[in-house]
Amino acid sequence: MRSLASDAAIADVHTMEELVMRAMAEPRLYVILLVSFACVALVLAVLGIYGVVSHGVSRRSQEIAIRMALGARAADVMRLVLRQGMATVGVGLGIGLTVALALGTTLSSLLYGVQPADPPTLIAVVLALAAVGLVATWLPARRAVAVRALDGLRHE
């Protein structure tokens, strides 16, 4: 610049890398906040599912003990608890998927390059939440199977 116009006033000189970083700072902040809130929501979902299923299992401990005393196998009891817990997760996933599809056009204005009904994204989210729900349901189911029949019958 000095060779072309030596008397020109040059101020606020930055590299292209600095300009790109400044331009991307706000979108990067939004992505970090979005990911942070999504992680908090996922943790709350896990705790909620675990709490509801665990409470249901503890309330039904006598019933589970009677089933075990009458000869139900541990795998059958585990399957029963998992099926009931995952039914609740399935209803939640269905409602969430419906809301996501309904609000997809609104969210598409905020997300660059994502279609309102992006199948790979929706499938990944449903699978991830189903896996999280399975783990949150499996823990109380495992605890229900570990209870001895006699201890469960003496409980009340």
N, C-alpha and C positions, 0 to 999 in steps of 0.2 A: 504494500500500500504506500509506503514511503517513497518508493522509486517512481510510482505513478503520480502521486500528489503529495509532495513533501510538506506543503503547508496545510493539508487537511487535518482537522481535529479528529483523532481516533479515540473513542472511549468505549468502555464496556466490551472488551474483547474476550471472547470465550471460544473454547474448542468445540467442535461439533459434538464430541462425546458429552461435554457438559450440557449443551443445549438439549440433547436427547434425554439425558438423565433428568433434567428439569421438567421436560415435557411429560415424562413417564412417571413422575413422582406421585401425582394425584391418583392416576389409575392404579398404580402399584399399592398405594395406601388402601384403596377400596377393595382390592383383591385380598390383601392381608386381613382386613376387617371381615370380609365375607368368609374367608376360610376359618378365621378364629371363631366367628359366630356359628359356623357350621359344625366345628368340632365341639363347641359347648352344647349345641343342640343334640349332637350324637351322643355325648356323654349323658345328658339329661334323659334321652330316650332309653339308653341302656339301663340307667338307674330306675327309671319309671317302670320299664318292663320287668326288670328283676324284682322290684318291690311288689308289684301287683301279683306276679306269679308266686313269689315267695310267701306273700301273705295268704294267697289261696291255698298253697300247699300246707302251710302251718294250720290253717283252719280245717283242712281236711285230713290232718294227720291220723285221726282216729279211723276215718274211713279207709285210708291207705293201709293202716295197720290191720284192719279187719280183712281187707283184700289179701294182704300178705299171709295172714293167719289161715285163711281159707285156701291157700295154695297158689295164689297169683305169683307168677315169676317176676323177678325184679325188672326184666326187660319189658314185661307187659305194663307194669306200673310206670316205668320210665316213658314208654311210648304214650300212655294215657296223658301224663302231665305235659309232655312235649306237644302232643296233638292239640290239647286245649290251649296251651300258651301260644303256639304258632297260629292257631285260628284267630286269636286276638291280634297278633302281629299282621296277619293277612288282611284283616279288616282295616287296620290302620294304614297298611300299604295301599290298599284299594282307594281309600278316601284321599290319601296323600297324592296318589297318581292322578286322580280325578281333578283335584285342586291344582296340581302342577300343570296339567293340560289346559285347564280353564284360564290360568294366569300366565300361561306361556307367552302370549303375545305381549303382555306388559313387561315381562322380564327380558324378552328378546331385545328391547331397546337398550337395556343395561349391559348386555353381554355381547361382546363382539364375536361374530362368526358362529354363534349358536342359534340354531333354528328353534322356533317355539316348541316343536315336538321332536326334539333331537333323540331318535331311538337309541343310539349307543349310550348317551348320557343317562337317559331314563332307565335303561336296562342295568347299567352299572350301579346307579343309586338304589334301585330295587334290590339287586343282588347283595349289595353291601348292607343295606338295612335288614334284609332277611337273615344274613349271616350274623349280624349283631343281635338280632332278636333270637336266633337259635342259641347263641351262647348265653344270652341273658335268661333264657328259658331252661337251658340244660343244667345250669348250676342248681336251681331249686329242685329240679327233677332228680338230680343225682343225690341231693340231700334227702329227698323223700324216700328213695330206695334204700338209703343207708340206715334208716330207722328200723330197729328191730320191732317185730310185731308185738311182743309182750310189753315193751316200753311204750309203744303207741297206745296200747289198750289201757295201760295204767295211767296215762296222762290225765284223763278226766275222771 
